[in-house]
Amino acid sequence: MKGVKYEDADVLIPKCDFLSLHFAQVKDTENFLNEERIQKIKKGAVVINTAPMELVSISVLEKRLENGDITFILDHSDEMSQENINKLSKFKNCIIYPPIAYITKEARIAKQEIFIGNIENFLKGSPTNQVN
């Protein structure tokens, strides 16, 4: 695509003022924000995670939040242990939202339509919305 350049995550992360994670939890993405990458996050950056927290090393994130030089926002608190919620909620620079976007009428209808479409397409031999 014209004007778009691929950049390796390890090169990109230190340049970001805003880093937003939006990918599925699979073996290759677990612990994506590991110690090395969390340390590379630019001071003053805002990290937004709308993906499962298994992508983030919470113990390392805690240390970085304690420094107070980044902000971390997440919305998968319903999938976290109470222990990890308690660890992160003590930081003013960590904002924890419940995942509420999916509870609208429109979102529920869309979810059902996608689910039915996935089953129909799978039975036809051409699955959609497949995560490899």
Residue pairs with C-beta under 8 A, 6 or more apart in sequence:
9 32
9 37
10 36
10 37
10 40
13 19
13 37
13 40
13 41
13 42
14 40
14 41
14 42
15 42
16 41
16 42
16 45
17 42
17 44
17 45
17 46
18 45
18 46
18 47
18 48
19 41
19 45
19 46
19 47
19 48
20 47
20 48
20 49
20 50
21 32
21 33
21 47
21 48
21 49
21 50
21 51
21 55
21 56
22 50
22 51
23 29
23 32
23 51
23 55
24 51
24 131
25 51
25 52
25 54
25 55
26 131
26 132
29 51
29 55
30 54
30 55
31 54
31 55
31 56
31 57
32 55
32 56
33 47
33 49
33 55
33 56
33 57
33 60
33 61
34 57
34 60
35 57
35 60
38 56
38 57
38 60
38 61
38 64
39 60
39 64
41 47
41 64
41 70
42 70
43 69
43 70
44 69
44 70
45 70
45 71
46 70
46 71
46 72
46 73
47 70
47 71
47 72
47 73
48 73
48 74
49 55
49 56
49 72
49 73
49 74
49 75
49 76
50 74
50 75
50 76
51 76
52 76
52 79
53 74
53 76
53 79
53 80
53 84
58 84
58 87
58 88
61 72
61 88
62 87
62 88
62 91
64 70
65 72
65 88
65 91
65 93
65 94
66 91
68 93
70 93
71 93
71 94
71 95
72 88
72 91
72 93
72 94
72 95
73 94
73 95
73 97
74 88
74 94
74 95
74 96
74 97
75 96
75 97
75 98
75 99
75 100
75 101
76 99
77 85
77 96
77 97
77 98
77 99
78 98
78 99
85 96
88 94
88 96
89 96
101 107
102 108
102 111
114 129
117 128
118 127
118 128
118 129
121 127
121 128
